[in-house]
Amino acid sequence: MATLTVPTSRTALPGFLKNRAAAKLLLLALAAAVLVPLLNSRWGSGAWPHALTVDLSKPLADASDWVIDNRDSHPLFLYFFGHISNAVVLAVRAVYLTLLAAGWAGVTAFGALVAWRLGGVRLAAGTAIAFLACGALGMWVPTMQTLALMVVAVLASVAVGAVLGLASGLSDRLDRALRPVLDTMQVLPAFAYLLPVVLVFGIGVPAAVLATVVYAAPPMARLTALGLRGADPEVLEAVESLGATARQRLLTARVPLARKELLLGLNQTIMMALSMAVIASVIGAGGLGDRVYQALASVDVGAALAAGIPIVLLAVVLDRVTGAAGGGTPRPRTIGWAYALAATVAVALATRLLGRLDWPAGWTVGIAEPVNRAVDWMTAHLYSGVPVVGGTADWAGHFTTWILDPVRSGLQWLPWWSVLLIVAALAWLIGTWRTALTAVLAMAAIGVLGVWEPSLDTLSQVLAAVAVTLVLGFATGIAAARSDRVERALRPVLDVFQTMPQFVYLIPVVALFGVGRAPAVAAAVVYALPAVVRITAQGLRQVDPAALESARSLGATGRQQLWQIQLPLARRSLLLAANQGVVLVLAVVIIGGLVGAGALGYDVAFGLAQGDLATGLVAGAAIVCLGLMLDRVTQPTERRARKGA
């Protein structure tokens, strides 16, 4: 007797609908056919309806007044924020006094001996030269102030980031909950939260350290979670089969396997903390950042560079020393920690007895004047009139006319509801309906806050900067991953790009490209590019060597290995690189407001300058919403990644 087979819903579908992406496209087309005519008949214009906005000026002003009135009497400030503030001040002061007591010779000797102990003679020599260069530039005391602040801020950032990353890496639920928190911490411009931080902690070191931690902790958290989630399942299964507990699996398998990501997270945290030195100086951090800020206030690029170079040198030293501490080739223990400490104390006592604790005034070299002459020459000879290629002003004008203006006009021409539909479609196509809902709500919140037009202006700049950053970053990262020589050559360049304060290279950029949106995009690209390059190169280098060897044995060319093996296997790292490119571009969008780009960056800067909490925070919240939307549109979820397209 024949049996009747009833087809399942999956097999009953037409062939092209069995593809998940094709089915989603069909549903989107049907939804658009129904919704577009209805929405167009009700809201045909592109502007966000005024009836759908909420004015937050009064509640934010009331909150600011409450903080000011209760800062000296409320238990929350006396027994919580007050203790945090005191602990930060004591920690920074203790580190700073220790550095001053050691003197320039003692600090240099200690740094060189630690570098020698961890990385060998070459690293020791480089560390000593870096510290001596800080003194030669006449910046020894400001360098010690910044170093003390950064030591405390980096330790706090690493602790906070490691805890958040641990929670996110071990729990899918916590990962989903922490993801928007990390997005907010990293995307919210520092200028936007400097005002509420100052309201709570006042002008000074505690506010500067807290602002630095908020900005520098997310990379450590993200990379810690990435490393824990990327642990080899076979190793974890082998450890579990031996009867190891969850804690033992974490300490003996997951953490050691995530060592490279943890070190990269530490590196990124150090770089970002140092990049905050200038911004933190606005609220009383002092040190090198204050010198840079004062120099740029008088448009003195040479003096700003003299203070910016020690920031870069500190970053390079801390990067190399922490990298050597984390592993690499085992080195003979030529010097023990006890001997290094004893030698440092001996040098410090000798310099104290000789009365040479301070850097000798006669050993300084002035670079401000020649640097200013070089900037003047560049402005005179490269700005315009260059044969064949044209001047930098022409390049900026073409980029604005051909890319920035059309993108902005196109976004602002679209009806607001069509923007939401496009965001929903993109987010759903590469994610789930939850992803799409989050992206749409984030974008809609911008309109509700009443900053729809400036947000689209900012979005156009961000899209252009991210596109340039990803093209350059992926290409450079691939080159660095495939060549050790290229990686070594790029490393100091990336250090300089990522640690040189944006305010230092902003004036030369403006001198070359003029005032407007183009220099803002250039500044964002320069700042975001190093992280994209580093994460891309790291991901490609960590591809399973067995897979590459198998491909080579089958006769695959280098190009085939790249496109068919390395890039697909490094997909998670590439997506993380894209995510970091987006958030870092958004993080410096404030710079655009300072050089004539307008939009949300200007509103944030204006709010801080005028003490207008409503304007600054609303614009900052809009930037966060843009970052959240772009994150959801560009970052696949783990669930979708497992299911495939």
N, C-alpha and C positions, 0 to 999 in steps of 0.2 A: 504494500500500500504506500503510495507516494505521500510524502510529508510536505506540508505547506510551510514555506519559510517566510516569516514576516520581516521585512527589512527594518533595520534600526533607523532612527532619525538621522544618524550620521551618513549611512549608506544611501538613504533615500534622497539626500541633497544632490543637486547637480554637481558636476565635477569641479567647477571653479569655486563653488561655495564651500568645498571641503577645506579650502585654504582659509585659515583664520583671518589673515589680513584682508583677503577678498571679501569675506563675509562682513567684516567691519566696514569696509568701504561701501558696500551696498547699503548697509543700515544707515551710514552717514549720509549717503545720497538721498535716501528716502526721507530722513529727518530734515535735511536741508530743503527738500522740495516742499515740505509741509510748513516748516518754521519760517523760512526766509520771506515768503509773501506776507505772512501774518505780522512779523516783526517790522517789515519795511512799511507796511500800511500804518503802523502805530508810531514807530520811531524811524523816520527816514533819514534824519541828519546824522552826522558823525559824532556830534558832541554828546557827552554823557548828560542825561536829564538832571536838571537841578533838583527835581523832586526826589531823586534817589540818593542825594548826598546827605551826609551827617556832619554838622559843625562841631568839632571837638575843641574849639578855642577856649570856651568857658571852663569845661571840666579840667583841661590841662592847666589852665591858669590857676584854678582853685587848688589843684594838686601841688603846684609850685609854691603857692602861698602857704599851704599847710606845712610843707617840708621846711620852709624858711622859719615859720612861727614855732615849730616844735623841735627843730634840730638840736637845741641845747637843753631840752627838758624831757622829751618823750623817752620812755624806757627802751624803745626799739633802737634809738640812736645812742643812748647812754650805755646800754649793756650788750648790744650786738654789734652795730656798726662801729661804735667807739672802740670796742676790743679789737676788731679787725684792723681798724686804722692804727691803733697803737702797736699791734703786732707787726704790721708792715713797716712802720717807722723804725721800730727797734731793730728789725732784721736788716733793713737797708743801712741804717746807721752803723750797726755792728760790722757789716761787711766793708763799708766805706772807711771807718776808722782803722780797721785791720789793714786795709790797703795803704792808707796814709802812714801808718806806723811802720810798715815794711819799707817804705821809701821806693823811689823809682828803681833802684838797683835790686832791692829785695823782691819786688813784684816781677821784674824782668827775669831774675834768676829763678824764681819759683815757677813761672810759666815755662821757661826753657827746660828746667829739670823735669817737670811733669810731662812735657812733650817728648823729652828724651826717653823717659821711662816708658811711655806708651807707644811712641812711634819712631824712635831712632834719632840719629844725629841731625839729619836733614830737617825734620820737623822741629827739632829744638832750635836750630839756627834760624829757621823761618819765624818761629814764635818770638825769639829774641829781637830779630830785626823789626818785626811788626810793632812790638812795644817801644822800641827805641825810636821808630819813625813817629809814633804818637807824640813822644816827647819832643822830637826835633821840629815838629810842626807847631810847637808851643801849646799843645793841648793836653798836657799830662793830667792836670787836676780835673778838667772836664771829662777826660777819658775815665778816670777813676770813679767819678760820680756816676757816669753812665754804666760802667761795668758793675758797680754795686747794685744799681737799680735793676740791671738786666739779669744778674745772678738770681736775685729774689724773684723777679717776674718769670724767668724761664723755669725755675724750679716749681713755682706754683702752677704755671701753665702745663708743664709736663705731668704733674700730679693730677690736676683736674682732667687733662686730656686722656691720660692713661686709664683713669677710673671710668670715664664716659666711654672710651673705646672698648674697655673690657666688658662693660655691660652691653654695649651694642654688638660686640663680636660674638657673645655667647647666647644672646636671646634675640630672636626675630621680632618679638613684640617690643622689647626695649629699643631695638634698632629703628623700628617704625616710629616710636614715640620720640626718640632723641634726634632723629634726622631733621625735623623742622627747627629744633632748638639749636643744633649746630649750624644750620643754614642761617638762622637769625643772628647768631653770634658772629659769624664770619662775614655776612653780607651787609649788616647794618653799618653804615659808615661811622668811623670813630667820632667824627664831629657831631653826629646825631646823638650819641650817648654820652659825650663829654659833659654836656650841660646837666643832665640828671645826675651823673656821677659827681660833678662839682657841687650840685645842690645838696647831696647827701654827705660827701666827705670833705667838701671845701677844696680850695686850691692847695695843691701840694703833692707830696710823694704818694700817699695812699690812693688818691684818685688816678694818678698816672699808672701805678702798678695794676690796679683793677682794670683800667681800660686796656692795658697791654695783655692781661690774661684773657679777657673776653675775646680779643682779636687773635691771639697766638695759640690758644688751646685747641680749637677745632681741627687743625691739621694733624695734631698728635692723636686726637680721638678718631678721626677718619682712618688714618693709616694703621693705627692699632687694630681697629675693627677689621680692616681689609686683611691684615696679616693673620689674625685669628681665624677669619672665615676661609682664608686661602690655604690653610694647613692641609697637608697631604692626607686624604681620607684613609689610605692604606696604613700609614704610620699610626694614625689615631686608632684604627681598628686593631692593629697589633698590640698597642699599649693597653687597650681596653680588654683584649683577650687574656692579658697577663694578670687581670684582676685589679688594675689601677683604679683608684677612686677618681671622681670628677676633679678634685683639687690636684691630684697627682698627674692626671692627664694634662691639666692646664700648665702646671709648672715644668713638667718633664718633656712635654711634646708640643703643645700649642705655642707657648711663649718662645722656646728655642727656634721653632720653625718660622716664627714671625719676626725673627731678629732683624732682618734687613728692612722690613717695613717699619719696625720700631725705631731703628736708627735714622731712617729717612724722615719719620715723624719728628724726631728730636731735631734733626737738621732744619726742617721747615719751621719748627717752633722758634728756634734761635733766630733764623732769618727774619721771621715776621715780627718777633719781639724787638729786634734791632731796627726794623723799618718803622716801628712806632715811636722811635726816640724823638723825632722832630714833632710829631703831632702831640705826644705827651708833654712836650715842653710848653705847649700852649696853656696847660693847666698846672704849671709849676714844677715839672720834673727836673728842670735844670740840666746840667751836663752838656754834652755835645749838641743835643737837640736844641737847646736854648741858644747856643752859639750860631747854629745854622739858621734858626728862626730870626735872630737879630740881624744877621748878615743879609738875609734875603729881604728883610723889611727895608733895608737901605739899598737894595739891588746891587749888592756886592758879591758877585759870583765867586770871586777868588777866596774871600773869607769864608763863604759858605762851603766851598770845596775843601778848604783847610780843615774844617770841622767835620765834613762828611767823610773824608778819607779815613780817619780813625774809626768811624763806625764800620766801614767796610773791613778794615784790618781786624777789628774785634770779631766780626762775623767770620772771617776766614780762619782766624786762630781757633775760635770755638768750634767751628765746623770740622777742621782737621783734627783737633785734639779729641773731640767726642767720637769722630769716626775711627780714630786709632784705638780709642778705649773699647769700642764695640767689637773689634775683631780684626780680621785680615790675617796676614802672614805672622806666625808667632815670632817674637823677637827675643833675643837673649836678654836676660834681666841684668843689664849693665849697672843699674843703680836701683837701690831699694827705696821705698817710701820714707823710711826713717832717715836714711842718708840725705834724701832730697829735702826733707823738712829741716834737718840739722844744718844743711848748707844754706838754705834760705834764711834761717835765723841768724847764722853767722854773718852773712852778707848784710842783712838788715841792721844788725848791731854795729857792724863796721861803718856803714854809712851814717848811722846815728852818731857814733862817736866822732866821726869826721865832720859832722854838721852838714851832710850832703843829702838829706832826705828829699828835698825838693829838686826838681829838674833844673840844672844850671841854665841861667838866662842866656848865657853866651853860646849855648849849643842849639839854638833854634834857627830855623831856616824859613824865610818868608816866601810864600808862593802866590799870595793874593794878587800882587801886581802883574806878574807875567800871565797868570790865568785870565785876568781881566783884559789884558792886551790881546790874548788869543781869541776871546769871545768877541771883542770888537772887530778883529780881523774877519772872523767867520761871518759876522753880521754884514760887514761891508762887502765881502766877496762872494758869499754863497746865497744870500737872501734872494737876489734877483740878478738877471743879466748874464748868467752862466751860458756860454755858447753850447748849442746843440741840445743839451739836456734841460736847459732852463734852470731857474733858481728854486730853492726849497719853498719859497712862497708860491711859486707856480704849482708845485706838487701838491701843496696843501689846498690850494684853490681847486685844482682838478679833483682831488679826493672828495672835497666838500660838494662840488657841483655834480659829479658823476655818481657818487655813492651815498653820501650822508643826506643830501637834500632829497633825492628821489625816495629813499627809504623812509625818511620822516614824513614827506608829503603823502606817500602811499598809506602809511599807518594812520595818519590823522584824517585822511579822506575816507577811510573805511568807517561805516557805521559801528558804533560801540558794540552792538550785539553781534555783528559779524566777527569782530575781533575775538569775542568770547567763544563763538562757534569754532573759529579756526583753532584757538587754543585747546578747546575740548577735543576736536578731531585729532590734532597732533598728539596730545597726551594719551588719548584712548588707543590710537593706532599702535603706539609703542609700549603701552602699559595696560592698565586695567581701568574699569570705570571709577574706581577710587582715585587713581592717579588723575584722571580727567576732572573729577569733581574738585579735588584739591587745587589743581591748576586754575580752574574756572573761578573758584571762590577767591583765590589769591588775586586774580586779575580784576574780579568784580570789586574787591575791597578797595582797589586803587580808585575806582570811580566813586565809590561811596565816600571815600576820604576827600573828594573834591579836587583831585590833582590828576585828572585823566589826560589832559593835553600835555603838560610838562612830562608826565610819565612816558607817553609815547615818544616824545622827543628824546628822553634819556634812553628808551629802549632802542631807538634807531642807532644811537651812538654805541650802545653795548653790543648790538648785533654786529655792527661793522668791526668793532675792536675784537670781539670774540672770533669772528671769521678769520681776521688777519692773524690773531694769536694762534689759533689751532693749525692753520696752514703752516706757519713758520715753526711752531712748536713740534708738531708731529714730524715734519721733515728733519728738523735738527735732532730730535730725540732718536729717530731711526738711525741717522748718521752716527750719533754718539753710541748707540747700542751695538752697532756693527763694527766699530773701530775703537780700540782702546786709546789710540793716539788722539783721535778727535775728542773723546771723552775727557782726556787729561787737558787738552787745550781749551775746551769749553768750560771746564769747572771754575777757574778763577773769573772768567767773563760772566758766568751766571751768578757767581757770588756777588760781584760788583753790581750787576743789574738789580738783583733782588734786595740787596742791603743798602745801596746808596739811597738816601731819603728822596722821596719824590720831589720835594721842594728844591733839592740841589740841582737836579737835571731839568726841572721845569722851566727855569729862566733860559738856559741855552736852547731848549726846545721851542719856547715862545720866540726867542730871538731869531731862530732859523725858520720857523713855520708861521709866525704871526700869532695873533690872538683869535681864538675861535674854537670850533669843535674839533678841527683836525689835530692841533697839539694835544687836546684832551685825549683823543683816541691814541695818539702816539705814546703819551705817558702811561695809559692803561696797558698798552701792548708791552711796553718795556717792563712794566711791573709784573704782569701775569705770565710772561713768556718763560722765565726760569722754572717755575713750578711745573708747567706743562712739559717742558723738555726733560726735567729730572724724572718725573713719574713715568713718562713714556719710555725713556731709556731703561729705567728700573724694571718696568713690566716686560719689555722685550728681552732683557738679559735674563729674566727668571723663567723663561720658557723652558720646558723640560728638554734637557740635552738629548735624551733618548729619541724624542720625536724628530729633532733636527738631524740626528745621526741616521735615523731610518729614512728620512727624506733624501739625504745625501747618497745613501746606499742605493736608492732607486734612481739616481741620476738627476735629481732636482737641481736647478740652477739657484744661484743666490737670490734672484728675484722671485722665483717660485717658492723658495723657502720662506721668504718674507711675507708674501701675500697669502700663501696657503697654509702656513704653519704658525709663524710667529705672531702676525697680527690677529688671527682668530683666537689663538690661545691667550694672548695678552689683552683680550677684549675688556676685561674688568678694569685693568689698569688704564687702558685708553679712555674708558668712560669716566674713571675718576679724574684723569687728567683734564678731560673736557669740563667736568664739573668744577674743578679747581680754577680752570681758566675763566669760567663764567663768574664765580664768586669773587675772584681777585679783580677782575675788571670792574665789577660792581663796587668793590671795596674802595677803589680809587676814583669812582665817578664824581666824588666830591671835588677832586682836583679840577675837573672840567668846569665846575662853577666858578673857580678862581681865575680861570684864564679865558673867560668869555664864552663858555659853552652853554651857560644858562641852565634851564631845566631844573631837575630835582637837586643837582649838586649845588647850584646857587642858593636854593631855598634852605638847604641844610647849613651852608656857611653863613647865610644871613641870620638864621635862627640862633646860631651860636654867638655871632658877633653882637647881636642886639639883645641877647638873653630872652629871646622869644621861644619858649618851650613848645608852643603849639606849632609854629611854622617849621621848626627844626625837626621835631619828632614826627609830624605828619609826613614830611618829605622823606625822612629816614624810614618810616614804616612803609611808604610806597616803594622805596628801593628794596626793602626786604621782600615785599610781595612780588616784585619783579624777579628777584632772585629765586624765590620759592617756585614761581611759575616756570622759569627757565630750567630749574632743577628737575621738576617733574616732567617737563617736555623732553628733556635730554637724557635723563638717567633712568634706565630700565630697572624695574623692581626684581628682587630675587625670584619671586614667584613666576614672573613672566619669563625671566632668563632661563628658568628650568623647563618651562613649557615650550619655549621657542617661538618662532614667528607664527 
